[in-house]
Amino acid sequence: MMPTIIEAEKILEEAEQCNLGSWENHSRVAAHCAEKIAELCEEILKKFL
């Protein structure tokens, strides 16, 4: 099951405490990009369905 945005934020915060480095910001940017891609896919599907 996929976590909600709130759950994913909590997971990232907990992981950040255990793992130092810039991966946390990278993960947030990747999540934002994935969200935008999913929104575009939904718009495209609506046009063809």
PDB file of N, CA, C, O and CB in Angstrom:
ATOM      1  N   MET A   1       0.833  -1.172   0.000  1.00  0.00           N
ATOM      2  CA  MET A   1       0.000   0.000   0.000  1.00  0.00           C
ATOM      3  C   MET A   1       0.885   1.245   0.000  1.00  0.00           C
ATOM      4  O   MET A   1       1.908   1.289   0.683  1.00  0.00           O
ATOM      5  CB  MET A   1      -0.952  -0.007   1.210  1.00  0.00           C
ATOM      6  N   MET A   2       0.487   2.245  -0.764  1.00  0.00           N
ATOM      7  CA  MET A   2       1.257   3.474  -0.868  1.00  0.00           C
ATOM      8  C   MET A   2       0.924   4.402   0.303  1.00  0.00           C
ATOM      9  O   MET A   2      -0.246   4.559   0.649  1.00  0.00           O
ATOM     10  CB  MET A   2       0.980   4.175  -2.215  1.00  0.00           C
ATOM     11  N   PRO A   3       1.944   5.022   0.917  1.00  0.00           N
ATOM     12  CA  PRO A   3       1.659   5.922   2.038  1.00  0.00           C
ATOM     13  C   PRO A   3       1.003   7.212   1.553  1.00  0.00           C
ATOM     14  O   PRO A   3       1.171   7.611   0.400  1.00  0.00           O
ATOM     15  CB  PRO A   3       2.950   6.245   2.808  1.00  0.00           C
ATOM     16  N   THR A   4       0.263   7.852   2.438  1.00  0.00           N
ATOM     17  CA  THR A   4      -0.293   9.165   2.131  1.00  0.00           C
ATOM     18  C   THR A   4       0.862  10.170   2.148  1.00  0.00           C
ATOM     19  O   THR A   4       1.973   9.841   2.562  1.00  0.00           O
ATOM     20  CB  THR A   4      -1.425   9.570   3.156  1.00  0.00           C
ATOM     21  N   ILE A   5       0.589  11.387   1.697  1.00  0.00           N
ATOM     22  CA  ILE A   5       1.631  12.421   1.718  1.00  0.00           C
ATOM     23  C   ILE A   5       2.088  12.686   3.146  1.00  0.00           C
ATOM     24  O   ILE A   5       3.281  12.855   3.398  1.00  0.00           O
ATOM     25  CB  ILE A   5       1.119  13.725   1.072  1.00  0.00           C
ATOM     26  N   ILE A   6       1.146  12.724   4.074  1.00  0.00           N
ATOM     27  CA  ILE A   6       1.501  12.972   5.480  1.00  0.00           C
ATOM     28  C   ILE A   6       2.369  11.840   6.015  1.00  0.00           C
ATOM     29  O   ILE A   6       3.355  12.087   6.711  1.00  0.00           O
ATOM     30  CB  ILE A   6       0.229  13.124   6.350  1.00  0.00           C
ATOM     31  N   GLU A   7       2.007  10.601   5.693  1.00  0.00           N
ATOM     32  CA  GLU A   7       2.801   9.447   6.140  1.00  0.00           C
ATOM     33  C   GLU A   7       4.194   9.471   5.509  1.00  0.00           C
ATOM     34  O   GLU A   7       5.186   9.175   6.176  1.00  0.00           O
ATOM     35  CB  GLU A   7       2.081   8.123   5.788  1.00  0.00           C
ATOM     36  N   ALA A   8       4.268   9.819   4.237  1.00  0.00           N
ATOM     37  CA  ALA A   8       5.568   9.876   3.555  1.00  0.00           C
ATOM     38  C   ALA A   8       6.464  10.953   4.162  1.00  0.00           C
ATOM     39  O   ALA A   8       7.670  10.753   4.309  1.00  0.00           O
ATOM     40  CB  ALA A   8       5.374  10.143   2.054  1.00  0.00           C
ATOM     41  N   GLU A   9       5.872  12.092   4.512  1.00  0.00           N
ATOM     42  CA  GLU A   9       6.640  13.160   5.172  1.00  0.00           C
ATOM     43  C   GLU A   9       7.217  12.657   6.499  1.00  0.00           C
ATOM     44  O   GLU A   9       8.377  12.919   6.819  1.00  0.00           O
ATOM     45  CB  GLU A   9       5.746  14.410   5.414  1.00  0.00           C
ATOM     46  N   LYS A  10       6.402  11.939   7.260  1.00  0.00           N
ATOM     47  CA  LYS A  10       6.856  11.400   8.548  1.00  0.00           C
ATOM     48  C   LYS A  10       7.990  10.394   8.345  1.00  0.00           C
ATOM     49  O   LYS A  10       8.968  10.394   9.093  1.00  0.00           O
ATOM     50  CB  LYS A  10       5.683  10.733   9.300  1.00  0.00           C
ATOM     51  N   ILE A  11       7.853   9.544   7.335  1.00  0.00           N
ATOM     52  CA  ILE A  11       8.897   8.556   7.031  1.00  0.00           C
ATOM     53  C   ILE A  11      10.201   9.266   6.681  1.00  0.00           C
ATOM     54  O   ILE A  11      11.270   8.874   7.149  1.00  0.00           O
ATOM     55  CB  ILE A  11       8.457   7.628   5.866  1.00  0.00           C
ATOM     56  N   LEU A  12      10.113  10.317   5.851  1.00  0.00           N
ATOM     57  CA  LEU A  12      11.315  11.073   5.487  1.00  0.00           C
ATOM     58  C   LEU A  12      11.951  11.732   6.701  1.00  0.00           C
ATOM     59  O   LEU A  12      13.172  11.710   6.854  1.00  0.00           O
ATOM     60  CB  LEU A  12      10.979  12.133   4.443  1.00  0.00           C
ATOM     61  N   GLU A  13      11.125  12.319   7.568  1.00  0.00           N
ATOM     62  CA  GLU A  13      11.656  12.965   8.770  1.00  0.00           C
ATOM     63  C   GLU A  13      12.374  11.965   9.671  1.00  0.00           C
ATOM     64  O   GLU A  13      13.447  12.258  10.199  1.00  0.00           O
ATOM     65  CB  GLU A  13      10.530  13.648   9.544  1.00  0.00           C
ATOM     66  N   GLU A  14      11.782  10.785   9.845  1.00  0.00           N
ATOM     67  CA  GLU A  14      12.404   9.749  10.679  1.00  0.00           C
ATOM     68  C   GLU A  14      13.711   9.255  10.047  1.00  0.00           C
ATOM     69  O   GLU A  14      14.710   9.061  10.740  1.00  0.00           O
ATOM     70  CB  GLU A  14      11.429   8.565  10.883  1.00  0.00           C
ATOM     71  N   ALA A  15      13.689   9.058   8.739  1.00  0.00           N
ATOM     72  CA  ALA A  15      14.887   8.571   8.049  1.00  0.00           C
ATOM     73  C   ALA A  15      15.994   9.614   8.077  1.00  0.00           C
ATOM     74  O   ALA A  15      17.173   9.270   8.162  1.00  0.00           O
ATOM     75  CB  ALA A  15      14.558   8.197   6.600  1.00  0.00           C
ATOM     76  N   GLU A  16      15.618  10.887   8.007  1.00  0.00           N
ATOM     77  CA  GLU A  16      16.617  11.962   8.036  1.00  0.00           C
ATOM     78  C   GLU A  16      17.408  11.937   9.337  1.00  0.00           C
ATOM     79  O   GLU A  16      18.599  12.250   9.344  1.00  0.00           O
ATOM     80  CB  GLU A  16      15.941  13.330   7.858  1.00  0.00           C
ATOM     81  N   GLN A  17      16.762  11.570  10.430  1.00  0.00           N
ATOM     82  CA  GLN A  17      17.437  11.505  11.724  1.00  0.00           C
ATOM     83  C   GLN A  17      18.476  10.383  11.769  1.00  0.00           C
ATOM     84  O   GLN A  17      19.449  10.460  12.518  1.00  0.00           O
ATOM     85  CB  GLN A  17      16.416  11.310  12.837  1.00  0.00           C
ATOM     86  N   CYS A  18      18.262   9.351  10.968  1.00  0.00           N
ATOM     87  CA  CYS A  18      19.154   8.189  10.964  1.00  0.00           C
ATOM     88  C   CYS A  18      20.239   8.268   9.895  1.00  0.00           C
ATOM     89  O   CYS A  18      21.291   7.642  10.021  1.00  0.00           O
ATOM     90  CB  CYS A  18      18.350   6.932  10.764  1.00  0.00           C
ATOM     91  N   ASN A  19      19.976   9.048   8.834  1.00  0.00           N
ATOM     92  CA  ASN A  19      20.875   9.077   7.677  1.00  0.00           C
ATOM     93  C   ASN A  19      21.177  10.520   7.295  1.00  0.00           C
ATOM     94  O   ASN A  19      20.318  11.225   6.764  1.00  0.00           O
ATOM     95  CB  ASN A  19      20.256   8.316   6.474  1.00  0.00           C
ATOM     96  N   LEU A  20      22.385  10.946   7.566  1.00  0.00           N
ATOM     97  CA  LEU A  20      22.770  12.310   7.232  1.00  0.00           C
ATOM     98  C   LEU A  20      23.133  12.417   5.756  1.00  0.00           C
ATOM     99  O   LEU A  20      23.503  11.431   5.120  1.00  0.00           O
ATOM    100  CB  LEU A  20      23.944  12.766   8.105  1.00  0.00           C
ATOM    101  N   GLY A  21      23.023  13.603   5.236  1.00  0.00           N
ATOM    102  CA  GLY A  21      23.407  13.829   3.840  1.00  0.00           C
ATOM    103  C   GLY A  21      22.310  14.530   3.060  1.00  0.00           C
ATOM    104  O   GLY A  21      21.252  14.857   3.597  1.00  0.00           O
ATOM    105  N   SER A  22      22.584  14.753   1.776  1.00  0.00           N
ATOM    106  CA  SER A  22      21.660  15.520   0.937  1.00  0.00           C
ATOM    107  C   SER A  22      20.580  14.662   0.295  1.00  0.00           C
ATOM    108  O   SER A  22      19.788  15.176  -0.494  1.00  0.00           O
ATOM    109  CB  SER A  22      22.424  16.238  -0.138  1.00  0.00           C
ATOM    110  N   TRP A  23      20.524  13.381   0.605  1.00  0.00           N
ATOM    111  CA  TRP A  23      19.537  12.496  -0.014  1.00  0.00           C
ATOM    112  C   TRP A  23      18.114  12.920   0.331  1.00  0.00           C
ATOM    113  O   TRP A  23      17.195  12.699  -0.457  1.00  0.00           O
ATOM    114  CB  TRP A  23      19.771  11.051   0.426  1.00  0.00           C
ATOM    115  N   GLU A  24      17.922  13.531   1.509  1.00  0.00           N
ATOM    116  CA  GLU A  24      16.574  13.910   1.940  1.00  0.00           C
ATOM    117  C   GLU A  24      15.986  14.954   0.995  1.00  0.00           C
ATOM    118  O   GLU A  24      14.837  14.825   0.574  1.00  0.00           O
ATOM    119  CB  GLU A  24      16.597  14.450   3.388  1.00  0.00           C
ATOM    120  N   ASN A  25      16.750  15.978   0.658  1.00  0.00           N
ATOM    121  CA  ASN A  25      16.273  16.989  -0.282  1.00  0.00           C
ATOM    122  C   ASN A  25      16.037  16.367  -1.657  1.00  0.00           C
ATOM    123  O   ASN A  25      15.050  16.676  -2.323  1.00  0.00           O
ATOM    124  CB  ASN A  25      17.281  18.154  -0.384  1.00  0.00           C
ATOM    125  N   HIS A  26      16.936  15.500  -2.072  1.00  0.00           N
ATOM    126  CA  HIS A  26      16.764  14.808  -3.356  1.00  0.00           C
ATOM    127  C   HIS A  26      15.461  14.014  -3.372  1.00  0.00           C
ATOM    128  O   HIS A  26      14.745  14.014  -4.373  1.00  0.00           O
ATOM    129  CB  HIS A  26      17.958  13.871  -3.631  1.00  0.00           C
ATOM    130  N   SER A  27      15.156  13.346  -2.276  1.00  0.00           N
ATOM    131  CA  SER A  27      13.928  12.553  -2.183  1.00  0.00           C
ATOM    132  C   SER A  27      12.694  13.437  -2.290  1.00  0.00           C
ATOM    133  O   SER A  27      11.711  13.056  -2.925  1.00  0.00           O
ATOM    134  CB  SER A  27      13.896  11.769  -0.870  1.00  0.00           C
ATOM    135  N   ARG A  28      12.739  14.600  -1.680  1.00  0.00           N
ATOM    136  CA  ARG A  28      11.607  15.532  -1.757  1.00  0.00           C
ATOM    137  C   ARG A  28      11.424  16.065  -3.180  1.00  0.00           C
ATOM    138  O   ARG A  28      10.297  16.180  -3.661  1.00  0.00           O
ATOM    139  CB  ARG A  28      11.812  16.703  -0.780  1.00  0.00           C
ATOM    140  N   VAL A  29      12.520  16.387  -3.845  1.00  0.00           N
ATOM    141  CA  VAL A  29      12.450  16.869  -5.228  1.00  0.00           C
ATOM    142  C   VAL A  29      11.914  15.758  -6.138  1.00  0.00           C
ATOM    143  O   VAL A  29      11.063  16.010  -6.990  1.00  0.00           O
ATOM    144  CB  VAL A  29      13.851  17.349  -5.718  1.00  0.00           C
ATOM    145  N   ALA A  30      12.408  14.541  -5.958  1.00  0.00           N
ATOM    146  CA  ALA A  30      11.936  13.412  -6.761  1.00  0.00           C
ATOM    147  C   ALA A  30      10.443  13.170  -6.541  1.00  0.00           C
ATOM    148  O   ALA A  30       9.716  12.881  -7.492  1.00  0.00           O
ATOM    149  CB  ALA A  30      12.733  12.143  -6.421  1.00  0.00           C
ATOM    150  N   ALA A  31       9.984  13.284  -5.303  1.00  0.00           N
ATOM    151  CA  ALA A  31       8.564  13.100  -4.996  1.00  0.00           C
ATOM    152  C   ALA A  31       7.724  14.186  -5.659  1.00  0.00           C
ATOM    153  O   ALA A  31       6.648  13.905  -6.187  1.00  0.00           O
ATOM    154  CB  ALA A  31       8.335  13.106  -3.474  1.00  0.00           C
ATOM    155  N   HIS A  32       8.203  15.407  -5.633  1.00  0.00           N
ATOM    156  CA  HIS A  32       7.484  16.516  -6.276  1.00  0.00           C
ATOM    157  C   HIS A  32       7.379  16.280  -7.781  1.00  0.00           C
ATOM    158  O   HIS A  32       6.315  16.483  -8.367  1.00  0.00           O
ATOM    159  CB  HIS A  32       8.193  17.865  -5.996  1.00  0.00           C
ATOM    160  N   CYS A  33       8.471  15.853  -8.407  1.00  0.00           N
ATOM    161  CA  CYS A  33       8.458  15.564  -9.840  1.00  0.00           C
ATOM    162  C   CYS A  33       7.499  14.419 -10.165  1.00  0.00           C
ATOM    163  O   CYS A  33       6.763  14.489 -11.149  1.00  0.00           O
ATOM    164  CB  CYS A  33       9.870  15.220 -10.326  1.00  0.00           C
ATOM    165  N   ALA A  34       7.502  13.378  -9.353  1.00  0.00           N
ATOM    166  CA  ALA A  34       6.606  12.241  -9.569  1.00  0.00           C
ATOM    167  C   ALA A  34       5.147  12.680  -9.458  1.00  0.00           C
ATOM    168  O   ALA A  34       4.298  12.222 -10.222  1.00  0.00           O
ATOM    169  CB  ALA A  34       6.903  11.116  -8.556  1.00  0.00           C
ATOM    170  N   GLU A  35       4.859  13.562  -8.513  1.00  0.00           N
ATOM    171  CA  GLU A  35       3.496  14.062  -8.351  1.00  0.00           C
ATOM    172  C   GLU A  35       3.042  14.824  -9.594  1.00  0.00           C
ATOM    173  O   GLU A  35       1.915  14.646 -10.054  1.00  0.00           O
ATOM    174  CB  GLU A  35       3.401  14.965  -7.115  1.00  0.00           C
ATOM    175  N   LYS A  36       3.920  15.677 -10.141  1.00  0.00           N
ATOM    176  CA  LYS A  36       3.582  16.457 -11.334  1.00  0.00           C
ATOM    177  C   LYS A  36       3.391  15.546 -12.545  1.00  0.00           C
ATOM    178  O   LYS A  36       2.487  15.769 -13.351  1.00  0.00           O
ATOM    179  CB  LYS A  36       4.677  17.500 -11.623  1.00  0.00           C
ATOM    180  N   ILE A  37       4.219  14.539 -12.677  1.00  0.00           N
ATOM    181  CA  ILE A  37       4.081  13.584 -13.788  1.00  0.00           C
ATOM    182  C   ILE A  37       2.755  12.842 -13.671  1.00  0.00           C
ATOM    183  O   ILE A  37       2.062  12.655 -14.672  1.00  0.00           O
ATOM    184  CB  ILE A  37       5.264  12.574 -13.804  1.00  0.00           C
ATOM    185  N   ALA A  38       2.396  12.421 -12.468  1.00  0.00           N
ATOM    186  CA  ALA A  38       1.132  11.706 -12.259  1.00  0.00           C
ATOM    187  C   ALA A  38      -0.060  12.594 -12.618  1.00  0.00           C
ATOM    188  O   ALA A  38      -1.031  12.124 -13.212  1.00  0.00           O
ATOM    189  CB  ALA A  38       1.018  11.231 -10.795  1.00  0.00           C
ATOM    190  N   GLU A  39       0.014  13.869 -12.259  1.00  0.00           N
ATOM    191  CA  GLU A  39      -1.067  14.798 -12.598  1.00  0.00           C
ATOM    192  C   GLU A  39      -1.212  14.919 -14.113  1.00  0.00           C
ATOM    193  O   GLU A  39      -2.330  14.924 -14.628  1.00  0.00           O
ATOM    194  CB  GLU A  39      -0.807  16.187 -11.973  1.00  0.00           C
ATOM    195  N   LEU A  40      -0.103  15.015 -14.822  1.00  0.00           N
ATOM    196  CA  LEU A  40      -0.155  15.112 -16.283  1.00  0.00           C
ATOM    197  C   LEU A  40      -0.707  13.835 -16.902  1.00  0.00           C
ATOM    198  O   LEU A  40      -1.466  13.887 -17.869  1.00  0.00           O
ATOM    199  CB  LEU A  40       1.236  15.408 -16.848  1.00  0.00           C
ATOM    200  N   CYS A  41      -0.328  12.692 -16.348  1.00  0.00           N
ATOM    201  CA  CYS A  41      -0.839  11.419 -16.863  1.00  0.00           C
ATOM    202  C   CYS A  41      -2.356  11.343 -16.695  1.00  0.00           C
ATOM    203  O   CYS A  41      -3.060  10.870 -17.587  1.00  0.00           O
ATOM    204  CB  CYS A  41      -0.161  10.232 -16.143  1.00  0.00           C
ATOM    205  N   GLU A  42      -2.854  11.805 -15.556  1.00  0.00           N
ATOM    206  CA  GLU A  42      -4.296  11.807 -15.327  1.00  0.00           C
ATOM    207  C   GLU A  42      -4.999  12.696 -16.348  1.00  0.00           C
ATOM    208  O   GLU A  42      -6.055  12.329 -16.862  1.00  0.00           O
ATOM    209  CB  GLU A  42      -4.616  12.279 -13.897  1.00  0.00           C
ATOM    210  N   GLU A  43      -4.423  13.864 -16.647  1.00  0.00           N
ATOM    211  CA  GLU A  43      -5.016  14.769 -17.628  1.00  0.00           C
ATOM    212  C   GLU A  43      -5.036  14.138 -19.015  1.00  0.00           C
ATOM    213  O   GLU A  43      -6.020  14.263 -19.744  1.00  0.00           O
ATOM    214  CB  GLU A  43      -4.251  16.091 -17.664  1.00  0.00           C
ATOM    215  N   ILE A  44      -3.957  13.463 -19.377  1.00  0.00           N
ATOM    216  CA  ILE A  44      -3.883  12.813 -20.683  1.00  0.00           C
ATOM    217  C   ILE A  44      -4.915  11.704 -20.770  1.00  0.00           C
ATOM    218  O   ILE A  44      -5.611  11.585 -21.778  1.00  0.00           O
ATOM    219  CB  ILE A  44      -2.472  12.254 -20.940  1.00  0.00           C
ATOM    220  N   LEU A  45      -5.023  10.889 -19.724  1.00  0.00           N
ATOM    221  CA  LEU A  45      -6.001   9.792 -19.721  1.00  0.00           C
ATOM    222  C   LEU A  45      -7.433  10.304 -19.862  1.00  0.00           C
ATOM    223  O   LEU A  45      -8.244   9.689 -20.554  1.00  0.00           O
ATOM    224  CB  LEU A  45      -5.871   8.975 -18.434  1.00  0.00           C
ATOM    225  N   LYS A  46      -7.747  11.415 -19.218  1.00  0.00           N
ATOM    226  CA  LYS A  46      -9.093  11.988 -19.289  1.00  0.00           C
ATOM    227  C   LYS A  46      -9.446  12.348 -20.729  1.00  0.00           C
ATOM    228  O   LYS A  46     -10.598  12.214 -21.142  1.00  0.00           O
ATOM    229  CB  LYS A  46      -9.200  13.235 -18.387  1.00  0.00           C
ATOM    230  N   LYS A  47      -8.451  12.806 -21.494  1.00  0.00           N
ATOM    231  CA  LYS A  47      -8.696  13.205 -22.869  1.00  0.00           C
ATOM    232  C   LYS A  47      -9.019  12.010 -23.765  1.00  0.00           C
ATOM    233  O   LYS A  47      -9.752  12.144 -24.744  1.00  0.00           O
ATOM    234  CB  LYS A  47      -7.495  13.948 -23.411  1.00  0.00           C
ATOM    235  N   PHE A  48      -8.479  10.864 -23.433  1.00  0.00           N
ATOM    236  CA  PHE A  48      -8.651   9.688 -24.295  1.00  0.00           C
ATOM    237  C   PHE A  48      -9.697   8.702 -23.795  1.00  0.00           C
ATOM    238  O   PHE A  48     -10.055   7.774 -24.521  1.00  0.00           O
ATOM    239  CB  PHE A  48      -7.345   8.978 -24.436  1.00  0.00           C
ATOM    240  N   LEU A  49     -10.187   8.875 -22.600  1.00  0.00           N
ATOM    241  CA  LEU A  49     -11.183   7.936 -22.066  1.00  0.00           C
ATOM    242  C   LEU A  49     -12.567   8.519 -22.094  1.00  0.00           C
ATOM    243  O   LEU A  49     -13.523   7.861 -21.681  1.00  0.00           O
ATOM    244  CB  LEU A  49     -10.836   7.535 -20.652  1.00  0.00           C
TER     245      LEU A  49
END
